[in-house]
Amino acid sequence: DKLQSLDIDEIIFVVGYLGAQIEAYVNKNYQFPARYVEQKELLGQAHALYLARDYMVGPVLIIFVDTIFEADLSELLTTPYDGLLYVKEVEDPRRFGVAVLKDGYVTRLIEKPTTFEHNLAVIGVYFVQDSRWLISSIEQLIREKRQTKGEYYLADALQLMIDQGAKFVAQRVEVWEDCGKPE
């Protein structure tokens, strides 16, 4: 619903089980152009984006399906940075990807850290100015078979971009509900 105020060319849904139900719901309730890409093997977030690579051109906003948030997305239209990561401090960061900041920039992303040292969880909302650069980083992950627990993580692809000089900043949110667990 929050995306309706943005000037979006197309929304790409990466679906799997019950994908036809998602498509029917979206078509019934929304008027934006939508495309559906099926992820048959659950090989991770970066793999899901890789499957949609032929349709990603220019800036891309990535929102994970298991996140509910409140944020002002209008800044996406004018940000001078290579990307924005939406974040929130959490007590226990071990279930999330976390951002490490230095001088206002994201310098490191850690997927599911084992310590409590960094607690700025990335909430599953990402903006990347250059989708081709992102896809190139995902292709490198896949080529090098760089996985965490059998999956290709978006955090690893974004870290490759950061290592290559991309400037990402973290935008804090006050309202976020992670829906990754039933409770």
Salt bridges, closest charged atoms under 4 A:
GLU10 OE2 - ARG35 NE 3.07
GLU70 OE2 - LYS2 NZ 3.27
GLU89 OE2 - ARG172 NH1 3.12
ASP92 OD2 - ARG94 NH2 2.77
GLU111 OE2 - LYS112 NZ 3.31
GLU117 OE2 - HIS118 NE2 3.51
GLU144 OE1 - ARG146 NH2 2.39
ASP178 OD2 - ARG95 NH2 2.47
GLU183 OE2 - LYS181 NZ 3.00
